[in-house]
Amino acid sequence: MVKEIRIYIEGGGDGKNSKALIRRGFSTFFRDLVELARSKKIGWTITVCGSRNNAFRDFKKALKSYPDAFNLLLVDAEESVNNSPWEHLKIRDNWTPPEIDDIHCHLMVQTMEAWMIADIDALKKFYGRGFKENAIPKNSNVETIDKSTLESSLKDATRNTTKKEYQKIQHASKLLEMLDADKVRKASAHCNRLFQILSEKIAE
């Protein structure tokens, strides 16, 4: 049985406060899993690492420092995914994967913004008046939307709102807190995979 789950995530920029906000956002997004883990007295730690290289570095350190934990890496894919997660990162980032199974490696495809676009109701609620819903791609599989389109469409949709144009550091943490995880899972196979694997680990 797993006694501790440790997740290392790309994002949050370089600031301590911005990383703390993103960590809170992800904790809320994962709230059902967090509650399930706590009910079984399984430790749960999220570390927001800044750059993707830092996330990979911190994850590899954790494999040595916390060998009894279930350590997991979560980074943006940055482009479409046609291989297993480790293989994708090996090709795209020239990373040498550690000798562990793919269940430890997870991708936000193509970036975190895909998860936000998956829940249009959360976007409308957060941005309110002036939100231009038609600027958001209507695609039931958000993973097929190019990275460049994800961010540009969010900026276009939010430009005339009181919160102004989408800014990752300022807005992402609050949006993560508002997302309906079930909607995101239905629109993103890799997000669904992440939830399934964590659920299985908690249930062991």
Buried (B, 14 or more C-beta within 10 A) or exposed (E): EBEBBBBBBBBBBEEEEBBEBBBBBBBBBBEEBBEBBEEEEBBBBBBBBBBBEBBBEBBBEBBEEBEEBBBBBBBBBBBEBEEBBBBBBBEBEEBEBBEEEBBBBBBBBBBBBBBBBBBBEBBBEBBEEEBBEEBBEEBEEBBEBBBEBBBBBBBBBBBEBEBBBBEBBEBBBBBBBBBEBEBBBBBBBBBBBBBEBBEEBBEE
